[in-house]
């Protein structure tokens, strides 16, 4: 790295923004060390409290603006859970709301310049996806017993195809947490890295840097969309998976 | 690898996402965060928002029901008003007819009484006139007799009273 810096020219470090650093000092990162991860997750918690708790403290029949937003989030996720996972899935509404609020707020907070995007880390998204995977699997076996396995045995297919389909279904079931987590983390990481790369161009191009700056503005708009859509996708996929566990086998 | 990744003033080597030395830290704080969010949501935020939404729904339902009831009452009141109006009209017409009949009766009675009085007065007057006329006729006959007797005496004749009377009576009748 030192040689690169001496060589001059284009100095772009798009991955620096993802480095996990201790908040205080330079010590090693133990599992309990307060890091920038701690800071930005804490900010996400505070934002969630401001959005859903402080704004609704008046419990008004005619809502204020803040309360309307809180009710909109509530209604949006509540309807999604009910529509996708079915009425039985409403028991998991607080759990799904937790996932959605965390992913959505982390994505949005990550778009603040100089901030740290917790959901761009595979460690975070993998844990989120594994929690969903374990929940769905355990709830499925708890509610349906061995009958939960019947979702791998496609009874509407010709008998000869069923073993093959069962293998495919089984593989796709176990790939779920992988795709679930990498979709979210990859999208966030790629978007932030691209913005950083363009920002590096802007620093090196003099007057012509209006072009990369305009590109950053455009990509930033796109990233806002991605942040919201990825939170939505993560949540709705959770509902879809949950439906296998709580809903009817055939849907 | 681990020390390099976060060692030099936050310079990344490769992908920080794959620096597994930071994973326990991230996973620990993620679980703390998720538990906090879950507790806040399930204990405070979601029951509160759910209650507010349910309240609003029931308020709206109640208001709509109340509006419907008020509308029904307004319709009923209008109907009652119209009924009362119709009843009052019939009643008024009846009273008018009754009053007219009574007035007519009184009028007829008064007319009859007046007619009778007039007839009585007319009869009386006729009687009086007849008496006066008879009196006048008798007076005329006597005057005529006296005048006739005096005329006869003045002409130098001898007046025969009975002849004069007969002649005057005959003349008066003629």
Interface residues (C-beta under 8 A of the other chain):
Chain A: X1 X13 X15 X16 X18 X19 X20 X21 X26 X28 X29 X30 X31 X32 X33 X35 X37 X38 X41 X42 X44 X45 X48 X49 X52 X53 X56 X59 X60 X61 X63 X67 X70 X71 X74 X75 X93 X94 X95 X97 X98 X99 X101 X102 X118 X120 X121 X122 X123 X124 X127 X128 X131 X185 X189
Chain B: X3 X5 X6 X7 X8 X10 X11 X12 X13 X14 X15 X16 X17 X18 X19 X21 X22 X23 X24 X25 X26 X27 X28 X29 X30 X31 X32 X33 X34 X36 X37 X38 X40 X41 X42 X44 X45 X46 X48 X49 X50 X51 X52 X53 X55 X56 X59
